[in-house]
Structures are given as structure tokens and as C-alpha cells.
Amino acid sequence: MAISHDIGLFIPFKINRPLTKEEKQSRFVRGKRRKISGEATVLDLETVIRMNSSYLEIVDKFYPTKGYIASFMMAFCILFIIFFLAIAKTTIFNGGDLPSLFFVFFLCGGVVFYCMRFLLKDWFRKTHYPVRFNRKKQQVHIYQISGEVITVPWGDIFFTTSKQRISYCIVGHLLSEDKETVLNTFSFGYVGPREELALYWEFIRCYMEEDCLEELAETVLFCPPVEKQKEGYVAGLQRLMQIDSRGDWLLLVLNLPFALIESIARYIAMQTSKIPQWSQDVIDACAVEPNDPINIGAENNSPHRWRTVLANETREAYDAKNQRLKSANQKIKAKLDAKYGGKI
């Protein structure tokens, strides 16, 4: 199988290299139950775009932070353009030094050009780069940053942990025949604390390997509204403002000015980018049976999204949600215990 390599978004993935010791130690193993402490067995972490009995489509790791780097670059561009216009006005109307104006022009132009290189990695690209886990065909369809779509057997991917400065994400390596050399790398879903990755991996693994689709569907409470549409401004702002508890309200107020700036950059990124389109081969491979009992997408999202974002749900809604998650996780755990005999 010929494997083309992806380029990464901001920092290229390192390829044509051997697996590191850390990658081997942090490997997520297929066909094996993951040891997890606590009540939760799986977590989808709000990454599911569409879930049915045929495929599970999730966002890429760049989607949650889309607009973040662009907001800084946009601010720098605006500041240096305003600075140049102010100098130009003073020079032209007050008889200033023209050579100095040209120097400022090239200085500001260089900064703007440098910032635009990063802006254009976020703007005028794709709204997101999805990954489809095809349960029926046991394949993974990957929409690469380069725009190419590749399909790889589930069993041929080396999944492991990748450190992202102070947080972590799951990546998939496509290896050469020696099972040591990395030919391609793709990332997906979620960047966050390392302890949550085990729960997230178990969600993915259970979807592909276990008989608990109905229970998994019960754990999905929110789907990013990006399937066949561009994320709107309000949806983007909600993602940037979302907090976990009312104790974070003060932090939310302090962060609000930055969230508003970032939301503008995110909205521009979404509106100038194209919606990714799967190839016909992928669509055919992921054909959904009529009257599939599992069909989860953004249309199932709660109409009271702001309450969740601001951690201000009613006690009844909060308790109902937690009971739903607890019940689903208990059922999944019971099925895994029955299959693996409680062994990890």
C-alpha cells in the first residue's frame, strides 16, 4: 500500500524516522481493554460529528483551537498597519523624512507578511480535517491537511500519545513494513490532560471493536455543528467561552475580551475556509443502512446550549445528564467485564 505523508498544519509531522521509546510505551493497543480508574469508562469529549452503526466521524485536534493563533497574527497585522498609516500621515502632511518612511514601510510589511503566513494556515483552508472510523469495513478514512483522503485498515495503525507542550493528544502512525519506521502521521479529536486520553481512546476502540453502540451513543451529548455546514459565529463563541463549573465564572469574565477577539478570527477562518468533502469511495464504503437505530449528530444537540456553556443548567437537567452518562458507562463496563472477565 502506497502511503503519502501529511504535512501537519503549523508544525510538520516528523516522518521517515523510527518510533521513539516514549511512543512505544504510550501505545494504545487495539483489541485490548484499557485500564481505567473511576466511574467513567469512555468519554467522547465533544468531538463526534456523526455516529451511526456504519461509521464514527470526529473532528481533528486543530478544530477546537481554530482561530487561536490567527487572533494573535490578526492583531499584529492590524497594529502594524495602523502604525505605518500613522507614520505615513505624519510624513506626508508634516514634511517628514521619506527614506525613514520607506524603512518603516518595509519593516511593517515584513511583519505583516510573516503574520500572514500563519494566518493563511488557518484562513482560506478547510473548516476542519475529519477522521472517519468505519466500523463495518474496519477501516479509517483520514482527511489530511494536504487535502488528500487516504484509507487505512484499522489494524495497520499504530496509535500512541503525542505531547503538545503541556497537554497531550492521540496520533496515528502509519508504519513501513519493518513496523518501526513512521511514514505518515495523523491526529484527531482532542488535546488535553493525559488522563482523559485513556477514556477517549476507549470510546474510539469500543466503537470499532465492541458490541455497545447504543450505550456509546448515550454518552454523546453534543456534536460540533460542522457537518455539511460552516460553524456559525455563536457556536464558535460558545466553544471559546465554555467552562466546567460556576466556580470558573470569574475566570470567564477575565477571559471574555480575549475570547471575543479570538471569536472574530475563528469566524473569519470558518467563513473563508471550505467544507471538507469525502470522496465517493469513502461515501460508498460508509453507506448507512435504512432505519439505522444509531444516528447521532448536531441535530440532537440541546437547544439550551448557553446553559451548558456557562455551567448554569437547572438542577433537574444537570442530574438527568449525569444519570444518563452514569447509566451508559455502567452498561458499557458490564459488557466489557462479561467479555474480558474483569481482566485488563
C-alpha positions in Angstrom: 0.0 0.0 0.0 1.4 3.3 -1.0 1.3 5.9 1.8 1.6 9.6 1.1 2.7 11.7 4.1 0.7 14.6 5.6 2.3 18.0 6.2 0.8 18.9 9.5 -0.9 22.3 10.0 1.5 24.6 11.8 4.4 22.2 12.6 5.1 19.4 10.1 5.0 15.9 11.5 8.4 14.1 11.7 8.3 11.2 9.3 10.8 8.7 7.9 12.1 8.1 11.4 11.9 5.2 13.9 9.3 5.0 16.6 10.6 6.5 19.8 10.8 4.7 23.2 8.1 7.1 24.6 5.8 6.3 21.6 6.1 2.6 22.2 5.5 2.9 25.9 2.4 5.1 25.4 0.9 2.9 22.7 -2.9 2.4 22.6 -3.4 -1.2 21.8 -6.3 -2.4 19.7 -8.2 -5.5 20.8 -7.4 -4.9 24.4 -9.4 -3.3 27.2 -7.7 -0.2 28.7 -7.2 0.0 32.4 -9.2 3.0 33.7 -9.9 4.2 37.2 -13.1 6.0 38.3 -16.7 5.6 37.3 -16.3 6.7 33.7 -15.4 4.1 31.1 -15.5 6.2 27.9 -15.5 9.9 27.0 -16.3 11.4 23.6 -15.1 14.9 24.7 -17.5 16.7 22.3 -15.6 15.6 19.2 -18.2 13.5 17.4 -19.6 14.9 14.2 -21.7 11.9 13.2 -22.2 8.5 14.8 -24.2 5.6 13.4 -23.8 1.8 13.0 -21.5 2.3 9.9 -19.1 5.0 10.9 -18.0 7.4 13.6 -16.8 10.8 12.3 -14.8 13.1 14.5 -13.1 16.4 14.3 -9.3 16.9 14.1 -7.2 18.2 17.0 -6.9 21.6 15.3 -10.7 22.3 15.3 -11.1 23.3 19.0 -8.4 25.9 18.7 -9.1 27.2 15.2 -8.7 30.9 15.3 -6.4 30.9 18.3 -3.1 31.6 16.5 -4.9 33.6 13.9 -6.2 36.0 16.5 -2.7 37.0 17.5 -1.5 37.3 13.9 -4.6 39.3 13.0 -3.9 41.7 15.9 -0.3 42.1 15.0 -1.2 42.8 11.3 -3.8 45.5 12.4 -1.4 47.1 14.8 1.5 47.4 12.3 -0.8 48.6 9.5 -2.2 51.3 11.8 1.4 52.2 12.9 2.5 52.5 9.3 -0.5 54.7 8.3 0.1 57.0 11.3 3.8 57.4 10.3 2.8 57.9 6.7 0.3 60.6 7.6 2.8 62.4 9.7 5.5 62.2 7.0 3.2 63.3 4.1 1.4 66.2 5.9 4.3 67.4 8.1 7.2 67.1 5.6 8.8 64.1 7.3 11.8 62.1 6.1 10.8 60.0 3.1 13.7 57.5 3.5 12.6 56.8 7.0 9.0 56.2 5.8 10.3 53.6 3.3 12.2 51.9 6.1 9.1 51.8 8.2 7.1 50.5 5.2 9.5 47.6 4.7 9.6 46.9 8.4 5.9 46.8 8.8 5.4 45.0 5.5 7.8 42.3 6.7 6.0 41.8 9.9 2.6 41.7 8.1 4.0 39.2 5.6 5.3 37.0 8.4 2.0 37.1 10.2 0.0 36.4 7.0 1.9 33.1 6.6 0.4 31.9 9.8 -3.0 33.4 9.1 -3.2 31.6 5.8 -2.6 28.3 7.6 -5.9 28.9 9.4 -7.8 31.1 6.9 -8.8 30.0 3.4 -8.2 26.3 4.2 -10.7 23.7 5.4 -13.2 24.3 8.2 -11.8 21.1 9.8 -10.0 17.9 8.9 -12.2 15.0 9.9 -11.4 11.3 10.5 -13.9 8.6 9.9 -13.7 5.3 11.8 -15.5 2.8 9.6 -16.8 0.1 11.9 -18.3 -2.2 9.2 -15.3 -2.2 6.9 -12.8 -1.9 9.8 -11.1 1.0 8.1 -10.1 4.5 9.0 -10.6 7.3 6.4 -8.4 10.3 7.0 -8.9 13.8 5.6 -5.3 15.0 5.5 -4.2 18.6 5.9 -2.9 18.5 2.3 -6.5 17.8 1.2 -5.9 14.2 0.2 -8.1 11.5 1.6 -6.5 8.2 2.5 -8.0 5.0 3.7 -6.1 2.6 6.0 -7.1 -0.7 7.7 -7.8 -0.2 11.4 -5.4 -2.9 12.3 -2.5 -1.3 10.5 -2.4 1.9 12.5 0.0 2.4 15.4 -1.9 4.6 17.9 0.0 6.4 20.6 0.2 9.6 22.7 1.8 12.8 21.5 2.8 15.6 23.8 1.7 19.1 22.8 3.8 21.3 25.1 1.8 21.0 28.3 -1.0 18.8 27.0 -1.5 15.6 25.0 -3.3 14.1 22.1 -3.7 10.8 20.3 -2.0 10.3 17.0 -2.0 7.5 14.5 1.3 6.4 12.8 1.3 4.6 9.5 4.4 2.4 9.5 6.6 0.8 6.9 6.9 -3.0 6.5 9.6 -3.1 9.3 6.9 -1.9 11.7 9.4 0.6 13.1 9.6 3.5 10.6 7.0 6.2 10.6 5.8 7.0 7.1 2.8 9.2 7.9 1.1 10.7 11.0 -2.4 12.0 11.6 -4.0 13.4 14.7 -7.6 13.6 15.7 -10.2 14.7 18.2 -8.9 16.2 21.4 -5.9 17.9 23.1 -5.9 17.9 26.9 -4.8 16.2 30.1 -3.2 12.8 29.6 -5.5 11.0 32.0 -8.5 11.8 29.7 -6.9 10.3 26.7 -7.4 6.7 28.0 -11.2 7.4 28.3 -11.2 9.0 24.8 -9.3 6.1 23.3 -11.6 3.6 24.9 -14.5 5.4 23.3 -12.9 5.0 19.9 -11.8 1.5 20.5 -15.2 0.4 21.8 -16.9 1.8 18.8 -14.7 -0.1 16.4 -14.4 -3.4 18.4 -17.2 -3.8 21.0 -20.9 -4.6 21.0 -22.1 -1.5 22.8 -23.1 1.1 20.1 -26.4 2.0 21.8 -24.6 2.7 25.1 -21.9 4.7 23.4 -24.5 6.8 21.7 -25.9 7.7 25.1 -22.6 9.2 26.1 -22.6 11.7 23.2 -24.3 14.9 24.5 -23.0 17.5 22.0 -21.8 17.3 18.4 -19.9 20.2 16.7 -22.2 21.7 14.1 -19.8 21.3 11.2 -21.3 18.5 9.1 -22.1 19.9 5.6 -22.1 23.4 7.0 -19.8 26.1 8.4 -19.7 26.8 12.1 -21.6 30.0 12.9 -20.3 32.8 15.0 -22.3 32.0 18.1 -21.3 28.3 18.0 -17.6 29.4 17.8 -18.0 31.8 20.6 -19.7 29.2 22.8 -16.8 26.8 22.3 -14.3 29.5 23.3 -16.3 30.5 26.4 -17.3 27.1 27.7 -16.4 26.5 31.4 -16.7 23.4 33.6 -18.3 24.9 36.7 -19.7 28.0 38.2 -16.5 28.4 40.1 -15.0 29.5 36.8 -17.3 32.4 36.3 -14.7 35.0 37.4 -12.1 33.4 35.1 -14.7 33.6 32.3 -15.2 37.4 32.9 -11.5 38.0 32.8 -11.1 35.9 29.7 -14.1 37.4 27.8 -12.2 40.2 26.0 -9.7 37.7 24.6 -12.5 35.2 23.7 -14.3 38.0 21.7 -11.1 38.8 19.7 -10.5 35.1 19.1 -14.1 34.5 18.1 -13.7 37.1 15.3 -10.6 35.4 14.0 -12.3 32.0 14.3 -15.4 33.2 12.4 -13.2 34.6 9.6 -11.4 31.3 9.5 -14.6 29.3 9.2 -16.2 31.6 6.6 -13.1 31.8 4.4 -12.5 28.0 4.6 -14.2 25.3 2.6 -16.2 22.4 4.0 -14.2 19.1 3.5 -15.8 16.7 1.0 -15.3 13.0 1.3 -14.5 11.1 -1.9 -17.2 8.9 -3.4 -15.2 5.8 -2.5 -15.4 6.8 1.2 -19.1 7.6 1.0 -19.8 4.3 -0.6 -17.7 2.4 2.0 -19.6 4.2 4.8 -23.1 3.6 3.4 -25.7 3.6 6.3 -28.4 1.1 6.5 -32.0 2.4 6.2 -33.6 2.9 9.6 -30.3 2.6 11.4 -31.2 2.9 15.1 -28.0 4.8 15.8 -27.9 8.2 14.3 -26.2 10.9 16.4 -25.4 14.4 15.0 -25.7 18.1 15.7 -29.5 18.0 15.2 -29.6 16.1 18.5 -27.9 18.9 20.4 -29.8 20.5 23.3 -31.5 23.8 22.5 -30.2 25.2 25.8 -26.5 25.2 24.8 -25.7 28.5 26.5 -26.7 27.0 29.9 -24.2 24.2 29.4 -21.5 26.6 28.2 -21.9 28.8 31.2 -22.3 25.9 33.6 -25.7 27.2 34.5 -28.0 24.2 33.9 -31.0 23.6 36.1 -30.5 21.1 38.8 -33.0 18.7 37.1 -31.2 18.9 33.7 -27.8 18.5 35.4 -28.9 15.5 37.3 -30.6 13.9 34.3 -27.5 14.4 32.2 -25.2 12.8 34.8 -27.6 9.9 35.4 -27.7 9.3 31.6 -23.9 9.2 31.5 -23.5 7.1 34.6 -26.0 4.6 33.4 -24.4 4.3 29.9 -20.9 3.9 31.4 -22.1 1.2 33.8 -23.7 -0.7 31.0 -20.5 -0.5 28.9 -18.4 -1.6 31.8 -20.7 -4.5 32.5 -20.4 -5.7 28.8 -16.6 -5.3 28.9 -16.5 -7.2 32.2 -18.5 -10.0 30.7 -16.3 -10.2 27.7 -12.9 -9.9 29.4 -13.8 -11.4 32.7 -12.9 -8.2 34.5 -9.3 -8.5 33.4 -7.3 -5.6 31.9 
